[in-house]
Amino acid sequence: MTIVCDRLPQWPVVVQRSKGIRCIDVFRAIYDTFHPVLTRSELERIGDAYIERCQPAFQQRCADSPGLPLYNQQRGMRRVDLLRGRRIFKGLTRSTQPGADWILHFDTPANENSRH
């Protein structure tokens, strides 16, 4: 099964399991896809202007990490930070796009909705 986030289509989420896909498999694949720290080449490809616009989301994610904000800041920006604060799973909808079975939707945390 292939899931694509329309905001970050360059990283499709591929979910596979020979005995049938479970919800935990979907959530693990989403996490594994959007959790990696951005590489130097990814940062260059994305561009400084967009990375700068993502900085507040990066800082907020780090601040929200229980007991680990400094550690997370030192690790660097992750793919999820490119969603600019949209890091809550909102759901999946059937895709009509070739190469994607489902479209992934994210939302902002409830306490941040009033800020956007």
All heavy atoms as an XYZ file, in Angstrom:
950
protein
N       0.851     -1.163      0.000
C       0.000      0.000      0.000
C       0.899      1.229      0.000
O       1.880      1.297      0.733
C      -0.892     -0.017      1.254
C      -1.725      1.229      1.417
S      -3.005      1.154      2.686
C      -2.060      1.041      4.160
N       0.523      2.208     -0.812
C       1.288      3.450     -0.898
C       0.408      4.613     -0.470
O      -0.717      4.768     -0.946
C       1.802      3.681     -2.327
O       2.600      2.561     -2.712
C       2.635      4.941     -2.412
N       0.960      5.415      0.445
C       0.272      6.586      0.980
C       1.120      7.802      0.625
O       2.341      7.778      0.795
C       0.126      6.488      2.509
C      -0.587      5.204      2.896
C      -0.563      7.707      3.071
C      -0.508      4.882      4.386
N       0.480      8.856      0.145
C       1.198     10.072     -0.214
C       0.608     11.244      0.551
O      -0.609     11.402      0.629
C       1.117     10.335     -1.741
C       1.729     11.671     -2.095
C       1.801      9.231     -2.512
N       1.484     12.046      1.127
C       1.073     13.296      1.755
C       1.165     14.369      0.673
O       2.257     14.576      0.117
C       1.989     13.630      2.933
S       1.588     15.201      3.719
N       0.053     15.019      0.369
C       0.076     15.979     -0.734
C       1.013     17.152     -0.482
O       1.486     17.781     -1.415
C      -1.330     16.465     -1.084
C      -2.079     17.062      0.087
O      -1.573     17.037      1.215
O      -3.204     17.558     -0.136
N       1.358     17.423      0.763
C       2.303     18.501      1.069
C       3.760     18.073      0.901
O       4.633     18.916      0.739
C       2.078     19.011      2.484
C       0.732     19.682      2.651
C       0.554     20.189      4.067
N      -0.731     20.803      4.252
C      -0.998     22.087      3.994
N      -0.053     22.871      3.541
N      -2.205     22.560      4.207
N       4.020     16.762      0.979
C       5.388     16.243      0.829
C       5.371     14.983     -0.054
O       5.732     13.897      0.393
C       5.984     15.916      2.206
C       6.164     17.084      3.168
C       6.635     16.593      4.525
C       7.137     18.108      2.603
N       4.978     15.124     -1.302
C       4.853     13.943     -2.158
C       6.185     13.268     -2.489
O       6.200     12.121     -2.934
C       4.175     14.489     -3.421
C       4.554     15.940     -3.447
C       4.639     16.359     -2.000
N       7.296     13.956     -2.235
C       8.601     13.371     -2.533
C       8.946     12.209     -1.604
O       9.902     11.481     -1.849
C       9.703     14.435     -2.518
C       9.977     15.075     -1.178
C       9.178     16.339     -0.934
O       7.988     16.405     -1.210
N       9.840     17.364     -0.406
N       8.170     12.040     -0.521
C       8.397     10.943      0.417
C       7.144     10.093      0.560
O       6.414     10.211      1.550
C       8.848     11.464      1.781
C      10.209     12.080      1.745
C      11.377     11.446      1.448
C      10.546     13.436      2.022
N      12.421     12.338      1.525
C      11.940     13.569      1.873
C       9.804     14.559      2.389
C      12.606     14.771      2.065
C      10.456     15.753      2.581
C      11.844     15.847      2.416
N       6.870      9.215     -0.402
C       5.705      8.341     -0.257
C       5.911      7.357      0.894
O       7.028      6.942      1.182
C       5.623      7.613     -1.597
C       6.997      7.699     -2.166
C       7.623      8.953     -1.620
N       4.824      7.031      1.546
C       4.835      6.076      2.655
C       4.451      4.720      2.074
O       3.358      4.563      1.540
C       3.827      6.490      3.749
C       3.817      5.484      4.884
C       4.126      7.899      4.252
N       5.356      3.768      2.170
C       5.084      2.427      1.642
C       4.850      1.499      2.829
O       5.694      1.387      3.717
C       6.256      1.928      0.771
C       5.986      0.521      0.271
C       6.479      2.883     -0.401
N       3.688      0.854      2.835
C       3.306     -0.034      3.932
C       3.199     -1.446      3.353
O       2.455     -1.675      2.411
C       1.956      0.367      4.552
C       1.669     -0.455      5.798
C       1.919      1.859      4.858
N       3.963     -2.372      3.942
C       3.949     -3.757      3.481
C       3.920     -4.698      4.673
O       4.570     -4.441      5.685
C       5.197     -4.065      2.645
C       5.283     -3.256      1.375
C       6.573     -3.530      0.630
O       7.625     -3.726      1.218
N       6.496     -3.548     -0.689
N       3.160     -5.771      4.522
C       3.147     -6.840      5.519
C       2.513     -8.045      4.850
O       1.391     -7.977      4.366
C       2.376     -6.436      6.773
C       2.437     -7.492      7.864
C       1.903     -6.951      9.180
N       2.010     -7.959     10.215
C       1.040     -8.808     10.545
N      -0.120     -8.767      9.924
N       1.226     -9.696     11.491
N       3.216     -9.154      4.833
C       2.753    -10.340      4.109
C       1.466    -10.930      4.686
O       0.682    -11.531      3.966
C       3.851    -11.411      4.075
O       4.166    -11.816      5.391
N       1.232    -10.740      5.971
C       0.048    -11.325      6.611
C      -1.106    -10.328      6.730
O      -1.991    -10.491      7.557
C       0.407    -11.852      7.997
C       1.397    -12.998      7.959
C       1.714    -13.478      9.354
C       2.721    -14.608      9.279
N       3.084    -15.092     10.602
N      -1.094     -9.283      5.932
C      -2.142     -8.270      5.990
C      -1.693     -7.063      6.782
O      -1.043     -7.185      7.809
N      -2.042     -5.894      6.300
C      -1.610     -4.642      6.921
C      -2.516     -4.298      8.098
O      -3.738     -4.302      7.980
C      -1.615     -3.510      5.876
C      -0.570     -3.816      4.797
C      -1.363     -2.162      6.531
C      -0.606     -2.874      3.623
N      -1.876     -4.009      9.231
C      -2.580     -3.599     10.444
C      -2.425     -2.088     10.614
O      -1.546     -1.474     10.021
C      -1.995     -4.307     11.666
C      -1.982     -5.831     11.538
C      -1.127     -6.467     12.591
N       0.270     -6.019     12.411
C       1.264     -6.335     13.210
N       1.061     -7.091     14.272
N       2.484     -5.890     12.983
N      -3.268     -1.523     11.457
C      -3.179     -0.082     11.732
C      -1.786      0.295     12.226
O      -1.226      1.304     11.798
C      -4.227      0.336     12.758
S      -5.907      0.288     12.137
N      -1.219     -0.509     13.103
C       0.110     -0.211     13.644
C       1.159     -0.177     12.535
O       2.107      0.606     12.589
C       0.513     -1.198     14.777
C       1.779     -0.718     15.489
C       0.697     -2.605     14.258
C       1.612      0.510     16.310
N       0.969     -0.993     11.499
C       1.895     -0.987     10.361
C       1.816      0.343      9.608
O       2.837      0.881      9.170
C       1.586     -2.145      9.410
C       1.665     -3.495     10.092
O       2.594     -3.708     10.897
O       0.783     -4.346      9.831
N       0.600      0.858      9.472
C       0.412      2.142      8.793
C       1.058      3.258      9.610
O       1.835      4.060      9.074
C      -1.090      2.429      8.570
C      -1.300      3.845      8.023
C      -1.696      1.389      7.630
N       0.772      3.301     10.906
C       1.337      4.360     11.747
C       2.860      4.276     11.822
O       3.556      5.286     11.808
C       0.726      4.339     13.147
C      -0.700      4.807     13.158
C      -1.715      3.981     13.608
C      -1.038      6.073     12.714
C      -3.035      4.418     13.616
C      -2.343      6.525     12.716
C      -3.352      5.684     13.170
N       3.408      3.077     11.891
C       4.865      2.897     11.937
C       5.504      3.379     10.630
O       6.531      4.047     10.640
C       5.207      1.429     12.216
C       6.685      1.078     12.086
C       7.604      1.948     12.898
N       7.494      1.659     14.307
C       8.182      2.300     15.232
N       9.037      3.233     14.911
N       8.030      2.014     16.492
N       4.877      3.060      9.517
C       5.419      3.480      8.222
C       5.368      5.007      8.079
O       6.304      5.617      7.550
C       4.651      2.803      7.087
N       4.299      5.622      8.557
C       4.210      7.086      8.523
C       5.323      7.685      9.382
O       6.045      8.598      8.949
C       2.821      7.563      8.995
C       1.746      7.160      7.977
C       2.818      9.080      9.222
C       0.317      7.337      8.481
N       5.486      7.170     10.579
C       6.535      7.654     11.476
C       7.917      7.474     10.844
O       8.720      8.408     10.816
C       6.453      6.916     12.814
C       7.538      7.317     13.783
C       7.393      8.433     14.590
C       8.708      6.569     13.882
C       8.389      8.806     15.473
C       9.707      6.931     14.768
C       9.547      8.051     15.555
O      10.545      8.412     16.418
N       8.164      6.288     10.333
C       9.475      5.996      9.741
C       9.771      6.884      8.531
O      10.923      7.193      8.247
C       9.580      4.526      9.339
C       9.649      3.596     10.533
O       9.886      4.063     11.677
O       9.459      2.371     10.333
N       8.741      7.304      7.825
C       8.922      8.144      6.642
C       9.194      9.600      7.007
O      10.034     10.252      6.382
C       7.688      8.053      5.729
O       7.520      6.688      5.319
C       7.830      8.941      4.502
N       8.508     10.116      8.013
C       8.600     11.544      8.321
C       9.493     11.885      9.509
O       9.736     13.064      9.779
C       7.201     12.132      8.523
C       6.412     12.131      7.243
C       5.446     11.178      7.019
C       6.683     13.048      6.253
C       4.739     11.140      5.827
C       5.995     13.028      5.055
C       5.013     12.075      4.844
N      10.033     10.889     10.197
C      10.893     11.121     11.356
C      12.368     11.392     11.009
O      13.050     12.077     11.783
C      10.806      9.934     12.317
C      11.583     10.123     13.566
N      11.224     11.040     14.540
C      12.716      9.537     14.017
C      12.108     10.993     15.520
N      13.017     10.093     15.235
N      12.893     10.933      9.884
C      14.325     11.145      9.631
C      14.732     12.614      9.618
O      13.977     13.477      9.166
C      14.546     10.529      8.243
C      13.460      9.530      8.096
C      12.287     10.117      8.831
N      15.933     12.852     10.135
C      16.541     14.182     10.061
C      16.853     14.459      8.594
O      17.294     13.582      7.852
C      17.828     14.226     10.926
C      18.568     15.537     10.738
C      17.486     13.995     12.393
N      16.597     15.683      8.176
C      16.861     16.053      6.790
C      18.355     15.999      6.488
O      19.174     16.479      7.277
C      16.334     17.463      6.509
C      14.818     17.613      6.552
C      14.435     19.083      6.581
C      14.180     16.912      5.376
N      18.690     15.431      5.361
C      20.091     15.361      4.937
C      20.502     16.704      4.334
O      19.648     17.535      3.990
C      20.292     14.262      3.885
O      19.562     14.615      2.703
C      19.836     12.901      4.401
N      21.772     16.884      4.185
C      22.289     18.111      3.577
C      21.715     18.294      2.167
O      21.300     19.392      1.790
C      23.815     18.068      3.533
C      24.446     19.348      3.056
C      25.953     19.286      3.187
N      26.359     18.987      4.554
C      26.694     19.902      5.465
N      26.690     21.163      5.132
N      27.042     19.561      6.671
N      21.675     17.221      1.386
C      21.154     17.342      0.016
C      19.656     17.658      0.012
O      19.178     18.408     -0.838
C      21.449     16.088     -0.805
O      20.747     14.987     -0.301
N      18.904     17.107      0.969
C      17.479     17.433      1.057
C      17.291     18.901      1.420
O      16.443     19.586      0.835
C      16.789     16.538      2.088
C      16.627     15.103      1.625
C      16.167     14.159      2.713
O      16.372     14.440      3.917
O      15.593     13.116      2.357
N      18.082     19.391      2.370
C      18.005     20.802      2.762
C      18.314     21.709      1.570
O      17.624     22.709      1.347
C      18.965     21.087      3.909
C      18.566     20.520      5.270
C      19.742     20.572      6.243
C      17.362     21.249      5.827
N      19.323     21.362      0.797
C      19.693     22.162     -0.376
C      18.579     22.142     -1.423
O      18.265     23.169     -2.014
C      20.999     21.645     -0.970
C      22.201     21.937     -0.105
C      23.466     21.235     -0.578
O      23.429     20.507     -1.598
O      24.499     21.403      0.095
N      17.992     20.978     -1.634
C      16.929     20.836     -2.637
C      15.676     21.630     -2.222
O      15.014     22.227     -3.061
C      16.590     19.362     -2.813
C      15.714     19.047     -3.975
C      15.530     17.562     -4.147
N      15.589     16.927     -2.830
C      16.040     15.696     -2.611
N      16.434     14.952     -3.582
N      16.076     15.183     -1.394
N      15.376     21.649     -0.925
C      14.198     22.351     -0.423
C      14.393     23.867     -0.483
O      13.470     24.598     -0.808
C      13.876     21.883      1.012
C      13.428     20.418      0.956
C      12.828     22.751      1.666
C      13.528     19.695      2.271
N      15.590     24.301     -0.183
C      15.907     25.729     -0.286
C      15.795     26.473      1.039
O      14.953     26.163      1.878
N      16.667     27.459      1.196
C      16.763     28.224      2.437
C      15.467     28.950      2.795
O      15.113     29.028      3.967
C      17.900     29.246      2.354
C      19.272     28.592      2.336
O      19.375     27.423      2.773
O      20.229     29.252      1.891
N      14.773     29.494      1.804
C      13.562     30.279      2.091
C      12.492     29.412      2.749
O      11.889     29.822      3.755
C      13.025     30.912      0.810
N      12.262     28.218      2.228
C      11.234     27.361      2.818
C      11.693     26.816      4.167
O      10.895     26.741      5.109
C      10.851     26.215      1.880
C       9.620     25.489      2.368
C       8.368     26.061      2.225
C       9.714     24.261      3.018
C       7.234     25.420      2.694
C       8.586     23.619      3.497
C       7.346     24.202      3.331
O       6.231     23.573      3.811
N      12.964     26.474      4.281
C      13.497     25.994      5.561
C      13.305     27.067      6.630
O      12.908     26.767      7.758
C      14.993     25.604      5.431
C      15.153     24.397      4.499
C      15.615     25.342      6.794
C      14.478     23.137      4.981
N      13.531     28.308      6.277
C      13.341     29.410      7.230
C      11.886     29.493      7.682
O      11.609     29.715      8.861
C      13.782     30.737      6.598
C      13.759     31.907      7.544
C      14.723     31.760      8.712
O      15.796     31.145      8.553
O      14.394     32.256      9.807
N      10.954     29.295      6.769
C       9.525     29.328      7.131
C       9.139     28.147      8.018
O       8.149     28.211      8.741
C       8.659     29.346      5.872
C       8.710     30.682      5.147
C       7.603     30.848      4.129
N       7.520     29.814      3.134
C       8.136     29.809      1.960
N       8.936     30.816      1.632
N       7.972     28.825      1.110
N       9.923     27.071      7.977
C       9.644     25.884      8.789
C      10.278     25.950     10.176
O       9.956     25.132     11.040
C      10.141     24.628      8.062
S       9.287     24.314      6.513
N      11.161     26.902     10.405
C      11.863     27.013     11.683
C      10.929     27.098     12.890
O      11.172     26.423     13.890
C      12.829     28.202     11.677
C      14.138     27.949     10.971
C      14.959     26.875     11.653
O      14.985     26.721     12.866
N      15.664     26.103     10.837
N       9.856     27.900     12.851
C       8.966     27.938     14.018
C       8.361     26.566     14.345
O       8.248     26.205     15.524
C       7.883     28.948     13.618
C       8.550     29.822     12.605
C       9.483     28.909     11.849
N       7.999     25.803     13.340
C       7.436     24.460     13.572
C       8.492     23.551     14.179
O       8.208     22.758     15.083
C       6.899     23.873     12.269
N       9.711     23.651     13.685
C      10.827     22.870     14.230
C      11.047     23.208     15.702
O      11.127     22.324     16.560
C      12.086     23.132     13.396
C      13.364     22.662     14.018
C      13.571     21.322     14.303
C      14.380     23.556     14.294
C      14.764     20.884     14.869
C      15.574     23.132     14.857
C      15.765     21.789     15.146
N      11.097     24.502     16.005
C      11.317     24.935     17.387
C      10.170     24.475     18.291
O      10.409     24.039     19.417
C      11.459     26.459     17.455
C      12.681     26.995     16.739
C      13.989     26.506     17.326
O      14.100     26.286     18.528
N      14.991     26.326     16.493
N       8.934     24.547     17.803
C       7.789     24.134     18.597
C       7.805     22.633     18.853
O       7.535     22.176     19.957
C       6.477     24.530     17.910
C       5.255     24.254     18.761
C       5.256     25.064     20.046
O       5.401     26.289     20.005
N       5.112     24.406     21.185
N       8.147     21.854     17.827
C       8.222     20.398     18.011
C       9.270     20.061     19.062
O       9.042     19.210     19.929
C       8.542     19.680     16.693
C       8.632     18.162     16.853
C       9.020     17.478     15.564
N      10.280     17.948     15.008
C      11.488     17.596     15.445
N      11.632     16.792     16.484
N      12.585     18.056     14.849
N      10.400     20.720     18.995
C      11.458     20.476     19.987
C      10.990     20.864     21.383
O      11.222     20.134     22.355
C      12.721     21.241     19.608
S      13.517     20.635     18.103
N      10.331     22.000     21.499
C       9.841     22.461     22.801
C       8.794     21.504     23.372
O       8.700     21.338     24.587
C       9.254     23.865     22.676
N       8.020     20.875     22.505
C       6.968     19.950     22.943
C       7.506     18.582     23.340
O       6.777     17.775     23.898
C       5.924     19.765     21.842
C       5.088     21.009     21.617
O       5.120     21.915     22.476
O       4.412     21.085     20.571
N       8.771     18.312     23.064
C       9.362     17.019     23.402
C       9.630     16.969     24.904
O      10.400     17.774     25.424
C      10.690     16.822     22.658
O      10.484     16.868     21.277
N       8.991     16.039     25.601
C       9.150     16.011     27.063
C      10.596     15.744     27.486
O      11.132     14.672     27.237
C       8.217     14.888     27.513
C       7.970     14.064     26.297
C       8.179     14.954     25.111
N      11.214     16.735     28.091
C      12.558     16.585     28.634
C      13.686     16.555     27.620
O      14.837     16.412     27.998
N      13.368     16.693     26.339
C      14.407     16.547     25.316
C      14.498     17.696     24.313
O      14.978     17.493     23.208
C      14.173     15.243     24.534
C      14.193     13.967     25.354
C      13.745     12.794     24.501
C      15.566     13.719     25.924
N      14.076     18.904     24.627
C      14.098     19.946     23.602
C      15.488     20.233     23.042
O      15.655     20.334     21.823
C      13.530     21.177     24.283
C      13.144     20.792     25.655
C      13.499     19.356     25.868
N      16.475     20.365     23.887
C      17.825     20.685     23.413
C      18.381     19.553     22.549
O      18.979     19.793     21.500
C      18.756     20.975     24.593
C      20.169     21.425     24.224
C      20.123     22.679     23.353
C      20.982     21.682     25.470
N      18.174     18.320     22.977
C      18.633     17.162     22.198
C      18.016     17.189     20.798
O      18.715     17.002     19.800
C      18.268     15.860     22.910
C      18.519     14.627     22.078
C      19.805     14.116     21.937
C      17.481     13.991     21.409
C      20.041     12.998     21.166
C      17.714     12.874     20.627
C      18.995     12.378     20.509
O      19.237     11.268     19.734
N      16.718     17.431     20.726
C      16.049     17.453     19.427
C      16.524     18.609     18.559
O      16.670     18.462     17.342
C      14.528     17.489     19.604
C      13.994     16.119     19.939
O      14.265     15.156     19.245
N      13.248     16.029     21.021
N      16.778     19.751     19.159
C      17.309     20.884     18.394
C      18.682     20.551     17.816
O      18.985     20.885     16.672
C      17.404     22.119     19.266
C      16.068     22.737     19.558
C      16.181     23.919     20.501
O      17.258     24.211     21.036
N      15.069     24.595     20.729
N      19.507     19.891     18.599
C      20.844     19.534     18.141
C      20.812     18.512     17.016
O      21.682     18.506     16.158
C      21.678     19.015     19.309
C      22.012     20.085     20.315
C      22.636     19.538     21.588
O      22.542     18.345     21.894
N      23.255     20.418     22.350
N      19.829     17.626     17.037
C      19.701     16.610     15.982
C      19.396     17.264     14.639
O      19.863     16.824     13.618
C      18.614     15.601     16.327
C      18.899     14.762     17.541
C      19.814     13.632     17.289
N      19.218     12.760     16.284
C      19.879     11.854     15.616
N      21.139     11.672     15.826
N      19.285     11.110     14.733
N      18.566     18.300     14.653
C      18.252     19.017     13.427
C      16.813     18.843     12.982
O      16.036     18.090     13.563
N      16.513     19.549     11.920
C      15.161     19.540     11.372
C      14.851     18.183     10.758
O      15.690     17.570     10.108
C      15.030     20.650     10.325
C      13.626     20.877      9.851
S      13.495     22.302      8.746
C      13.489     23.627      9.940
N      13.634     17.745     10.971
C      13.164     16.470     10.429
C      12.149     16.733      9.313
O      11.605     17.834      9.200
C      12.528     15.624     11.533
C      13.529     15.240     12.608
C      12.905     14.378     13.693
N      13.859     14.098     14.744
C      14.775     13.140     14.702
N      14.855     12.351     13.654
N      15.608     12.965     15.707
N      11.871     15.689      8.546
C      10.907     15.835      7.463
C       9.569     16.368      7.965
O       8.938     17.197      7.315
C      10.695     14.491      6.762
C      11.902     14.032      5.976
C      11.663     12.642      5.427
N      12.817     12.186      4.656
C      12.909     10.972      4.138
N      11.924     10.100      4.301
N      13.983     10.632      3.455
N       9.127     15.906      9.113
C       7.837     16.343      9.655
C       7.790     17.848      9.857
O       6.723     18.466      9.757
C       7.493     15.586     10.958
C       8.394     16.008     12.110
C       6.031     15.755     11.317
N       8.921     18.469     10.118
C       8.957     19.914     10.327
C       8.609     20.686      9.062
O       8.173     21.834      9.127
C      10.319     20.348     10.855
C      10.627     19.739     12.208
O       9.706     19.677     13.052
O      11.774     19.300     12.412
N       8.768     20.053      7.911
C       8.427     20.703      6.645
C       6.919     20.865      6.486
O       6.457     21.584      5.599
C       9.001     19.912      5.469
C      10.524     19.765      5.465
C      10.966     18.936      4.276
C      11.211     21.118      5.485
N       6.150     20.191      7.343
C       4.696     20.339      7.323
C       4.251     21.598      8.071
O       3.066     21.876      8.171
C       4.029     19.106      7.935
C       4.212     17.824      7.135
C       3.767     16.618      7.943
C       3.458     17.908      5.814
N       5.219     22.329      8.638
C       4.991     23.618      9.279
C       3.940     23.546     10.382
O       3.015     24.340     10.435
C       4.650     24.667      8.233
C       5.812     24.871      7.259
C       5.529     25.819      6.157
N       5.179     27.134      6.692
C       4.572     28.052      5.963
N       4.264     27.835      4.718
N       4.285     29.213      6.493
N       4.148     22.586     11.283
C       3.289     22.478     12.455
C       2.176     21.458     12.317
O       1.552     21.077     13.297
N       1.926     20.993     11.121
C       0.882     19.986     10.922
C       1.489     18.617     11.210
O       2.025     17.980     10.318
C       0.356     20.056      9.495
C      -0.377     21.323      9.185
C      -0.701     21.416      7.695
N      -1.214     22.717      7.350
C      -0.450     23.745      6.981
N       0.857     23.615      6.894
N      -0.977     24.906      6.695
N       1.386     18.174     12.453
C       2.026     16.918     12.834
C       1.091     15.964     13.558
O       1.518     14.971     14.137
C       3.279     17.185     13.663
C       3.067     18.057     14.860
C       4.404     18.499     15.451
N       4.224     19.581     16.367
C       4.242     19.446     17.689
N       4.456     18.294     18.238
N       4.061     20.506     18.450
N      -0.200     16.260     13.516
C      -1.205     15.383     14.108
C      -1.898     14.619     12.981
O      -2.371     15.225     12.009
C      -2.239     16.210     14.920
C      -1.552     17.003     16.028
C      -3.347     15.313     15.467
C      -0.818     16.158     17.051
N      -1.962     13.309     13.112
C      -2.625     12.480     12.103
C      -4.098     12.855     12.031
O      -4.812     12.822     13.027
C      -2.469     11.003     12.477
C      -3.168     10.064     11.541
C      -2.622      9.758     10.315
C      -4.371      9.482     11.897
C      -3.254      8.882      9.447
C      -5.021      8.608     11.048
C      -4.463      8.309      9.816
N      -4.547     13.237     10.835
C      -5.944     13.633     10.636
C      -6.729     12.552      9.901
O      -7.943     12.511      9.979
C      -6.004     14.952      9.882
C      -7.382     15.556      9.825
C      -7.335     16.932      9.214
C      -8.724     17.549      9.178
N      -8.687     18.875      8.586
N      -6.021     11.717      9.152
C      -6.722     10.639      8.473
C      -6.168     10.359      7.089
O      -5.214     10.982      6.631
N      -6.820      9.407      6.440
C      -6.472      9.001      5.082
C      -7.729      9.089      4.226
O      -8.822      8.806      4.710
C      -5.969      7.553      5.048
C      -4.730      7.216      5.864
C      -4.517      5.706      5.879
C      -3.511      7.914      5.290
N      -7.551      9.490      2.986
C      -8.645      9.431      2.025
C      -8.160      8.667      0.805
O      -6.958      8.661      0.499
C      -9.133     10.839      1.603
O      -8.026     11.598      1.128
C      -9.787     11.563      2.757
N      -9.086      8.020      0.126
C      -8.746      7.272     -1.082
C      -8.150      8.205     -2.115
O      -8.603      9.331     -2.295
C      -9.998      6.637     -1.680
C     -10.281      5.226     -1.308
C      -9.136      4.368     -1.570
N      -9.533      3.028     -1.940
C      -8.696      2.049     -2.034
N      -7.421      2.253     -1.797
N      -9.075      0.865     -2.362
N      -7.150      7.748     -2.790
C      -6.464      8.558     -3.788
C      -6.967      8.239     -5.191
O      -7.295      7.100     -5.499
C      -4.960      8.288     -3.727
O      -4.304      8.975     -4.762
N      -6.973      9.261     -6.010
C      -7.228      9.075     -7.439
C      -5.937      9.307     -8.227
O      -5.931      9.234     -9.441
C      -8.316     10.053     -7.932
O      -7.896     11.389     -7.643
C      -9.648      9.771     -7.246
N      -4.850      9.588     -7.505
C      -3.552      9.839     -8.127
C      -2.890      8.527     -8.523
O      -2.930      7.560     -7.760
C      -2.612     10.556     -7.155
C      -3.090     11.889     -6.674
C      -2.147     12.452     -5.616
O      -1.017     12.020     -5.471
N      -2.638     13.431     -4.862
N      -2.253      8.481     -9.680
C      -1.504      7.270    -10.020
C      -0.337      7.072     -9.055
O       0.319      8.027     -8.662
C      -0.993      7.542    -11.442
C      -1.389      8.923    -11.794
C      -2.204      9.500    -10.692
N      -0.126      5.847     -8.630
C       0.991      5.533     -7.752
C       0.700      5.717     -6.274
O       1.579      5.523     -5.446
N      -0.513      6.107     -5.936
C      -0.874      6.290     -4.523
C      -2.242      5.662     -4.278
O      -3.184      5.905     -5.020
C      -0.906      7.769     -4.162
N      -2.313      4.850     -3.228
C      -3.593      4.255     -2.848
C      -4.392      5.182     -1.939
O      -5.621      5.206     -1.982
C      -3.356      2.916     -2.124
C      -2.593      1.932     -2.994
O      -3.034      1.694     -4.134
O      -1.557      1.414     -2.535
N      -3.663      5.918     -1.086
C      -4.284      6.779     -0.091
C      -3.564      8.118     -0.024
O      -2.372      8.210     -0.294
C      -4.216      6.124      1.292
C      -4.972      4.843      1.375
C      -4.486      3.590      1.165
C      -6.357      4.680      1.661
N      -5.493      2.663      1.312
C      -6.651      3.297      1.626
C      -7.387      5.564      1.967
C      -7.913      2.784      1.867
C      -8.651      5.050      2.216
C      -8.907      3.693      2.168
N      -4.293      9.156      0.404
C      -3.724     10.478      0.659
C      -3.708     10.676      2.170
O      -4.711     10.451      2.851
C      -4.560     11.603     -0.001
C      -4.677     11.380     -1.510
C      -3.963     12.974      0.319
C      -3.370     11.456     -2.259
N      -2.569     11.103      2.687
C      -2.363     11.310      4.121
C      -2.635     12.767      4.474
O      -2.158     13.676      3.792
C      -0.911     10.945      4.465
C      -0.402     11.214      5.866
C      -1.212     10.448      6.902
C       1.075     10.832      5.949
N      -3.388     12.964      5.552
C      -3.724     14.314      6.011
C      -3.211     14.517      7.433
O      -3.363     13.640      8.278
C      -5.235     14.528      5.977
C      -5.830     14.262      4.639
N      -5.784     15.168      3.603
C      -6.460     13.160      4.156
C      -6.370     14.642      2.555
N      -6.785     13.422      2.848
N      -2.606     15.688      7.643
C      -2.133     16.081      8.964
C      -2.853     17.351      9.385
O      -3.342     18.117      8.553
C      -0.626     16.375      8.936
C       0.250     15.173      8.817
C       0.867     14.858      7.612
C       0.490     14.360      9.911
C       1.694     13.754      7.503
C       1.318     13.255      9.808
C       1.923     12.955      8.607
N      -2.873     17.598     10.690
C      -3.457     18.811     11.231
C      -2.505     19.343     12.300
O      -1.576     18.662     12.708
C      -4.827     18.508     11.846
C      -5.722     19.734     11.944
O      -5.265     20.852     11.618
O      -6.885     19.576     12.349
N      -2.766     20.570     12.761
C      -1.964     21.133     13.836
C      -2.502     20.631     15.166
O      -3.687     20.304     15.277
C      -2.009     22.677     13.818
O      -3.372     23.086     13.867
C      -1.356     23.231     12.576
N      -1.659     20.567     16.193
C      -2.158     20.202     17.529
C      -3.250     21.179     17.954
O      -3.225     22.354     17.589
C      -0.924     20.322     18.422
C       0.229     20.153     17.490
C      -0.217     20.763     16.186
N      -4.197     20.702     18.741
C      -5.357     21.512     19.146
C      -4.959     22.853     19.755
O      -5.555     23.879     19.459
C      -6.222     20.724     20.126
N      -3.914     22.865     20.573
C      -3.505     24.108     21.222
C      -2.809     25.067     20.266
O      -2.583     26.211     20.603
C      -2.615     23.840     22.434
C      -1.330     23.127     22.068
O      -1.184     22.603     20.967
N      -0.408     23.101     22.998
N      -2.471     24.635     19.058
C      -1.822     25.508     18.093
C      -2.785     26.019     17.038
O      -2.458     26.916     16.292
C      -0.669     24.765     17.395
C       0.486     24.477     18.319
C       1.639     23.796     17.607
O       1.736     23.883     16.379
O       2.450     23.186     18.297
N      -3.989     25.437     16.937
C      -4.940     25.860     15.911
C      -5.272     27.346     15.996
O      -5.490     27.995     14.987
C      -6.237     25.040     15.987
C      -6.081     23.672     15.374
O      -5.270     23.482     14.474
N      -6.862     22.723     15.843
N      -5.281     27.891     17.179
C      -5.617     29.307     17.326
C      -4.498     30.216     16.855
O      -4.715     31.380     16.607
C      -5.957     29.597     18.787
O      -4.837     29.302     19.606
N      -3.283     29.695     16.695
C      -2.138     30.510     16.278
C      -2.025     30.635     14.763
O      -1.282     31.432     14.258
C      -0.833     29.901     16.802
C      -0.706     30.005     18.284
C       0.675     29.582     18.661
N       0.580     28.517     19.647
C       1.554     27.734     19.982
N       2.721     27.850     19.407
N       1.399     26.812     20.897
N      -2.700     29.763     13.997
C      -2.510     29.748     12.531
C      -3.656     30.378     11.806
O      -4.737     30.401     12.024
C      -2.332     28.313     12.041
C      -1.088     27.689     12.601
N       0.155     27.971     12.124
C      -0.910     26.826     13.612
C       1.047     27.280     12.817
N       0.430     26.585     13.729
